[in-house]
Amino acid sequence: MGAIVSIICCVFATYNFETEALLESMFPMYPERSTTSQIMFQVYGMLCTWGIAIPAGCFGGFVCKCMLPAPEELFDDCYTMQHVEYGDDLEKYNPFQKVDQDDKEKDKEE
């Protein structure tokens, strides 16, 4: 994200500075390196970073997948949260839940 913002800043730098001296104060290597070449350096730097980060992340994920056993049931909290009560205990926390259930039962009987 920062690399993309830096590229955008370099693109608009030529339009935002009134004089060459102001532009040179922002980019110290301005006489040797134009704003176009600075943009290309930023793009190449971003591509190199992505080129290293994406394969490294894939490799790390593959290693974790191979080394760690997958749970038998996916998305079951019993593997990660132990000593937790399961079930529908709305009556415990919501006193009106029991009243609502009693009203529904009366409606069914009628």
N, C-alpha and C positions, 0 to 999 in steps of 0.2 A: 504494500500500500504506500509506504514511504517512497519507494522507487518511482512509482507512477506519479505521485505528487511532485517529486523533484524534476521529472521530465516535463511536466506541465509548467512548472516554475521556470525552467530553462527556455521553454518555447515562448513564454510571455515576457521574458527578461528583455528582449530586444525592443519590445513595444512600451515597457514601463519605465525605462531609464531615458532621461532627456538627452544626456551627453555621453560621449565615449568615456569620459573620466568616471562617471558614476557606474557605468557598466564595468569598467576595469576595477573599481573598488569592490564590486561584488564578485567578479571572476578575476582573480589575480593573474591568471595566465591568458587573459583575453587577447593581447596582441598576437601570441603564438597560436592560440586555439580560439576559433570562432565559436559563436553560440551554437551553430549547427553541429560542429564537431563535439562540443560539450554535450549536446543532446544525444549524439550517437554513443559517447562514452557512458552516459547514464543508461541508455537502452542496453548496451552490451553488459554493463554491470548487473542490471536487473536480470537479463537472460542467463548470465553465469550463476547468479544466486539461485534462480529457479532451477537451472540445470543441475545444481548440486542438491538442493533441498528436496525436490520431488523424488528423485531416485533414492536418496537417503531415507526419506520417509517411507517409501514403498518397501525398501529393504528392511527397515526397522519393524514395520508391520508384519512382513513375512516371517522374520525371526521370532517375533512374539507369537505369531500364529502357530509356528512349528514347535516352540518350546513350551508354551502354556497349554494345558488341556482345556478343551472347550467343554462347557457344561452340557449335560444331557438335555436339559430343557432351557431354551433361550429365554431371557427376560424373566427368569424366576428369581425373586429376591432372596430366597433362602440361602443362596451361595454367598451373597455379600452382606446381608443383614441377618444376623443371628439374634436370638432372644427377642423376637418381635412377635407380638400377638397378631394373629390374622383373624379375619372374620368381619362380619357386619355388626359393629358395636355402636351404631348411631344412638341407641337409647342411652348409652353411657354418657355421651357428650351433648346430646340434643334432647332436652326434656319434652319438646313438642313432637318429636318423632313418634313416640308411643301414642299420643293423642291422635295424630294423623292416621296411624295404622288402625286404631280402634274405629275411627270414623269410616274408613274404607270398608272394614269388616261389617259395620252396621249397614252401609249402603248396599253391600252384596246380599245381605240377608233380606233386605226389603225388596 
